[in-house]
Amino acid sequence: MSDNTVPAPVQAMVDAINAADTEAFVSAFTVDGFVSDWGTVKSGPDGVRSWAGSDAIGAGARMTVLSAVTEGDTTRIRFGWSSRVFNGESDGIFVVEGDKLASFTIPPAH
């Protein structure tokens, strides 16, 4: 799949950020799911909620998927981000487990 469509769990996370819905954001992840933002890992519901509060929803973030490629359970995207913390484009890597996200990784820019 390379037509910029993303799996439903990825879209659910993007929609939760854009709707400023922290509970929907946390619910998009598995119980042991995590966010890794430039190597800082926040895991489990409390960790995911903490990241949403400091770096995403709590920072007024808006996320736009610019491109996406899915292979198996892994989706790699390029996304636009606008918030009080960061503005610009980044890469994101999602691992889907069933109907939830096992992880969302924002690798360090080089």
N, C-alpha and C positions, 0 to 999 in steps of 0.2 A: 504494500500500500504506500503510495507516495503522492497522493493527490491532495495533501494538506488536511485530510480528515484525520481526526484523532479518536482513539477509543473512548467509549462513554465515560470511564472513570477519569480520564484526563480532562475531558470537556466539563465534567462535574466540578473538578477543582478550579478550572478557569472561570466557570460560571459563578462559583462561590466567591472567588476573589472579586470579580466584577460586581457582584450583588452585595458585597460587604457582609457576607453571611458566614460568620465564624463557625457555627455549628455544622453547616453544610460542608465547609472546608474540612473540618476534622472528620466528619462522616465519610468523606471521599477516600480515607485511608484505612488500611487494615489496622487491627488493634496494635500490632507491633510495627506499623509503618513509620517512615521517617522522612524528614526533609534534611538534605545536606546542601548547605549554602556556602560555597567556597571552602569546604572542609569542615565547617561547623555543623555538627549533626544534632538535630532535635528529634527525639524518637518517642513513640507512643502518643496517646491522645494529648497528654499534658505538654509534651515537647512540640508536637505539631501545632497545638493551640498557641503556645508561646511564640513560635515563629510567625504564625499568622498575625498575632498581636503586635509584634515588634517590627516586622519587615514587610508585611503584606496588607492585610485588612486594616490593621491599626495605623498604617502609614498612608492610607487612602489610595492603595494601589489599583491600577487598571492594567490588565494583561491582554495582549493580542497575539494570537498564534500567527506567525508569518509564514512558516513552512513546517512540515512534519513528515517524518518517515517512520513507519512501523515495521519492525521485523520480529516475529514471534511475540513475546510478552514485553518487548522494549520499544518505546517510542522516543525518538529524538526530535526535538523541535528547536526552532529559532523563534524567539518571541520578543515583542516590544513590551516595555514596562515603564509605567509612569507612576511615581509615588513621591512622598516626602523624603524617602531614603535613597532611591536610585531612579534615574531616568536614562533610558537607552535600550539597547538590544542585548540579549543574552542567549545562551544555549541552555536547554533543559533536557534532562533524561528521565523518563518515567519508566518504572517497572510495574506492570499490571499483574495483579493476582486475583483471579476470579473477576468480581465486579467492583473491586477496590484497587487503590494504589498501594503497592508495597513500598514505593519510594519515589521521591522527586529530588533529583540532584541538579544543582546549578554548579557546574565545574568552574574553577578559577579561569579567568580570561588570561590568555598568554600574550 
